[in-house]
């Protein structure tokens, strides 16, 4: 059995990780941590876990966590993971970091978008980006995996194969993505307050969302020229799910069949990426691990 610890177990990210891990036949969750909620059952914070996981939340030091667990899911906020991940790695644990602390390749970009210096900058650029459809072998061989951002996943999966195949131009890629309110996290925020978001669709962080450099960085690995992305996230009045509408200019002569063929070659053997003929909606994928893709050319574009 693979022994797993969840670091920062009170948030939505931790809850979803726990739900998936409880269904894994080869995983045993051995520790769940919280600095604020110590010595209370994790099920008291996440009632959906009653009868499924009754471990106490503990305020453990990183070295103590590494003594118990083979793999640590680090669900701490951005700018906090980098303060504990080095100790976990030095103690021999493997880490899957679900914050943004290890997604970017360089410290200046991190500081520009996250507003403070990185606490473990030597590892930036050497961490594996945790998108199995693109980096499966590297993930299997890594001791530190950076879990992709939600919007970034929705953008990179469709774009990367098309850019690699040279089917679309890399300048002026426009991503209009709508997300459910749970993406804002569990801590109360005005924008996610029910009277503010109910029956309302609202953009936020236009042109400055932190997933922008993450998207550009990963699709650039498949490009011959530096991609330019215009990204507008929007908060939708639903609990969860993402719908990304992506606009890109195809090179001359590209058809919808060309796009479908490239996606089929890239993802035909992937269980969680589904190529569909209809225009997908969030109800098709919510509460699943699926990503549904389709393409439309409008007046040849």
Beta strands, then each sheet from edge to edge (+ up, - down):
strand 1: 2-7
strand 2: 27-33
strand 3: 57-58
strand 4: 71-74
strand 5: 94-97
strand 6: 128-129
strand 7: 144-146
strand 8: 173-179
strand 9: 202-204
strand 10: 229-235
strand 11: 242-247
strand 12: 273-275
strand 13: 291-293
sheet 1: 3+ 2+ 1+ 4+ 5+ 7+ 6+
sheet 2: 9+ 10- 8- 11+
sheet 3: 12+ 13+
end
